Amino acid sequence: MDWSDYALETQAIRVGHRRTAEDEHSMPLFATSSYVFNSAEQAAARFTGKEAGNIYSRFTNPTVDVFQQRLALMEQGERCLAFASGMAAIMAVGMGLLKAGDHIVSSRSVFGNTLLLFENYFGKFGVSTDFVNLTDLAAWEAAIKPNTRFLYLETPSNPLIEIADISALAEIAHRHACLLVVDNVFCTPVLQQPLRLGADIVVHSATKYIDGQGRCVGGAVVASDEIIEKHIYPYLRTGGATLSPFNAWVFAGGLETLAVRMKAHCDNAFALATWLEQHPAIAKVHYPGLASHAQHTLAKQQQSQFGGVVSFELKGGKEQAWQLINATKMLSITANLGDVKTTITHPASTTHGRLTPDRRAAVGIKDSLIRISVGLEAIEDIKADLLTGLSLLSSNT
């Protein structure tokens, strides 16, 4: 049936599952590498693309397809392809769209491994990248060259939670015959739908909020059917950065509760950010839901809520940051995010630790910066777990 007129919450639960002869109510897991054909003629028709259907689970699997259909519709896209990780999804965009001599314009404020992928690996094959300030529209336009293939960004950014104007960047990209690629991992389609704002491609790390419980690794690319069929699908079929059926089964289930979870993450994050902003040991809080955030108004325009990640700078340096992190008892010290469990990390020595100090300074990642992915525990318990370390720092200042 056509699910396009249904609400996102309904799409996340109902889309894609076609009951088998067993009439199951829960989505089944198809743990199979291959499929049996009725005849040699059917096998040949499947392999040549003359007949639709399953061929081999490297690129066709019913469980993976349910996840892909749901995420595509939730993102208001025509088609989705799933991958073994979020980084594999970004790699697929590059391998599908780029050739030697091409050029990328990327925000400086991207995940450290994304930056290294562009520079160290795409660069090996003759693709150059210029990095610009996420919020400086003039810098984006000035960096575009005749050979620029796409503009790439995360919004909100990691870990400073800066917000880019997606519609304005889409207009700039299209005026120069470029594509706009947006990493939507912090918001998910529940809070933000970049394709509706003019973006051409959306990438996800399903490992984060889509799973929501830190169980599996996976990624996805959502775009028009033309972009997927012409550029991304051939790479998946040949390159094999395949999402396992089990992980797809977990992610499809994660989508079913995503809207409810994201609202709770946002509510807790806003309460925590407001509380942290008043604490004397903290120099600055980065959260777009605060009126003090530089892109607060823009965030209200293009997001339905402000997200579940809060970062803040202490009055001090790495020693104070590590002291606060080590003082926590309940919070999980891990670099993952999007979990129902609150996680805390020191970006300068973890997620962005492979960058040089100069590169970290260029994107504003200080040694005093801490990132918290706010989970679904009681907010008073999260505050209390941070308060021990914060009180200790306050007494020493």
Order of alpha helices (4+ residues) and beta strands (2+ residues): alpha-alpha-alpha-beta-alpha-beta-alpha-beta-alpha-beta-alpha-beta-alpha-beta-beta-alpha-alpha-alpha-beta-alpha-beta-alpha-beta-beta-alpha-beta-alpha
